[in-house]
């Protein structure tokens, strides 16, 4: 129990309170298993919160199915983004650090727990209400927080300039957007 506390809970609290120094410490002694536990835990908690929000809002099977795949999507995104960021860092001669990045970037998924909490609050506010709209807008700062945490993780692992760290942090989302656009074009032809 002590090992779990010091290996998972302490870094999570560090990411919330002192993310820069926490990511530097995680990068100094990278452990992929800790990153995996952080991603899987975030995905599991987001799954439970998504199911709760779906029950409150009477979302039906579609909402439940979407929530059930969250842990798998988190793990796939975590692995793919590490490879994409590492490939981008290779352009700056800082590549071949995807394993340490996996260990550190697992803790960047913590904002998705807050996103799940907001979805429950949004469901409690009621469909079509002003409060629901206001709460929905609060998800934007969470996306920014995810980008900031990802940038700090990139900066800690790859030792690049802050501007390059931001660009590398945004690269997986750019690739995902490109794939979605290609899929949209392919299905409309």
C-alpha positions in Angstrom: 0.0 0.0 0.0 2.9 2.4 0.8 4.4 1.6 -2.6 1.2 2.5 -4.4 0.9 5.7 -2.4 4.4 6.9 -3.1 4.5 5.8 -6.7 1.0 6.9 -7.9 -0.7 9.2 -5.4 2.3 11.4 -4.7 3.0 12.1 -8.4 -0.7 12.8 -9.0 -0.7 15.4 -6.2 2.6 16.7 -7.6 1.1 17.1 -11.0 -1.8 19.0 -9.5 0.3 21.3 -7.2 3.8 21.5 -8.8 3.6 20.0 -12.3 7.0 21.3 -13.7 9.1 19.9 -10.9 7.0 16.7 -10.7 7.6 16.0 -14.4 11.3 16.7 -14.1 11.4 14.2 -11.2 9.4 11.6 -13.2 11.8 12.1 -16.2 14.8 11.6 -14.0 13.7 8.1 -13.0 11.1 7.1 -15.7 8.9 4.0 -15.0 6.5 3.1 -17.8 4.5 1.0 -15.4 3.6 4.2 -13.4 2.6 6.0 -16.5 0.4 3.1 -17.5 -1.2 3.0 -14.1 -1.9 6.7 -14.3 -3.5 6.4 -17.8 -5.5 3.4 -16.8 -6.7 4.9 -13.6 -7.7 8.2 -15.3 -9.5 6.2 -18.0 -11.3 4.0 -15.3 -12.4 7.0 -13.3 -13.5 8.8 -16.5 -15.4 5.7 -17.4 -17.3 5.6 -14.1 -18.0 9.3 -14.2 -19.2 9.0 -17.8 -21.5 6.2 -16.9 -22.9 8.2 -14.0 -23.5 11.2 -16.2 -25.2 9.0 -18.8 -27.5 7.6 -16.1 -28.4 11.0 -14.8 -29.1 12.3 -18.3 -30.8 9.2 -19.5 -28.4 9.0 -22.4 -29.1 5.4 -23.4 -26.8 2.8 -24.9 -24.8 5.2 -27.1 -23.5 7.2 -24.1 -22.8 4.1 -22.1 -20.9 2.5 -25.1 -18.9 5.7 -25.5 -17.9 5.7 -21.8 -16.9 2.0 -21.9 -14.2 2.5 -24.5 -12.6 5.4 -22.7 -9.8 3.4 -21.0 -8.9 1.7 -24.3 -8.9 5.1 -26.1 -6.7 6.6 -23.4 -4.1 3.8 -23.7 -4.1 4.0 -27.5 -3.8 7.8 -27.5 -1.0 7.6 -24.9 1.1 5.1 -26.9 0.5 6.7 -30.3 1.2 10.2 -29.0 4.5 9.1 -27.5 5.6 7.7 -30.8 4.4 10.9 -32.7 6.1 13.2 -30.2 9.3 11.2 -30.3 9.3 11.3 -34.1 8.8 15.1 -34.0 11.5 15.4 -31.5 13.8 13.5 -33.8 13.6 16.4 -36.2 15.2 18.5 -33.5 17.8 15.7 -32.8 16.2 14.9 -29.5 14.4 11.7 -30.5 14.6 8.1 -29.2 13.1 9.0 -25.8 9.7 7.6 -26.3 9.9 5.3 -23.4 10.8 8.0 -20.8 8.1 10.1 -22.4 5.6 7.3 -21.9 6.5 7.1 -18.2 6.0 10.9 -17.8 3.1 11.6 -20.1 0.8 9.1 -18.4 0.3 11.7 -15.7 -1.0 14.2 -18.2 -4.3 12.4 -18.4 -5.4 13.7 -14.9 -7.5 16.6 -16.4 -9.8 14.0 -18.0 -11.0 13.1 -14.5 -12.1 16.7 -14.0 -13.7 16.5 -17.4 -15.8 13.6 -16.2 -16.7 15.5 -13.0 -17.9 18.4 -15.2 -20.0 16.0 -17.3 -21.8 14.7 -14.2 -22.4 18.3 -13.1 -23.6 19.2 -16.6 -26.0 16.2 -16.5 -27.3 17.3 -13.2 -27.9 20.8 -14.5 -30.4 19.4 -17.1 -30.5 19.3 -20.8 -30.9 22.7 -22.6 -30.4 24.8 -19.5 -28.3 27.9 -19.2 -26.3 26.2 -16.5 -25.5 23.3 -18.8 -24.1 25.7 -21.4 -22.0 27.5 -18.8 -20.6 24.2 -17.5 -19.9 23.0 -21.1 -17.7 26.1 -21.6 -15.7 25.2 -18.5 -14.3 22.2 -20.4 -12.1 24.5 -22.5 -9.8 25.4 -19.7 -9.4 21.7 -19.0 -8.3 21.2 -22.6 -5.8 24.0 -22.1 -4.6 22.4 -18.8 -4.1 19.1 -20.7 -2.0 20.9 -23.3 0.1 22.7 -20.6 0.7 19.4 -18.8 1.7 17.7 -22.1 4.0 20.6 -22.9 5.7 20.3 -19.5 6.1 16.6 -20.0 7.7 17.1 -23.4 9.9 19.8 -22.0 11.1 17.6 -19.1 11.8 14.6 -21.3 13.2 16.0 -24.5 15.0 19.0 -23.2 13.9 21.3 -26.0 13.0 25.0 -26.0 9.6 25.9 -24.7 8.3 26.8 -28.2 9.3 23.4 -29.6 7.8 21.7 -26.5 4.4 23.4 -27.3 4.7 22.4 -30.9 5.5 18.8 -30.0 2.7 18.7 -27.5 0.2 19.7 -30.1 1.6 17.3 -32.8 -0.5 14.2 -31.7 -3.7 16.2 -31.9 -2.8 17.6 -35.3 -2.2 14.0 -36.6 -5.5 12.9 -35.1 -7.3 15.8 -36.8 -5.6 14.9 -40.1 -6.8 11.3 -39.8 -10.3 12.4 -38.9 -10.4 14.7 -41.9 -9.1 12.0 -44.2 -11.7 9.6 -42.9 -14.5 12.2 -43.4 -13.3 12.8 -47.0 -13.0 9.1 -47.7 -16.5 8.3 -46.4 -18.1 11.2 -48.3 -16.7 10.2 -51.7 
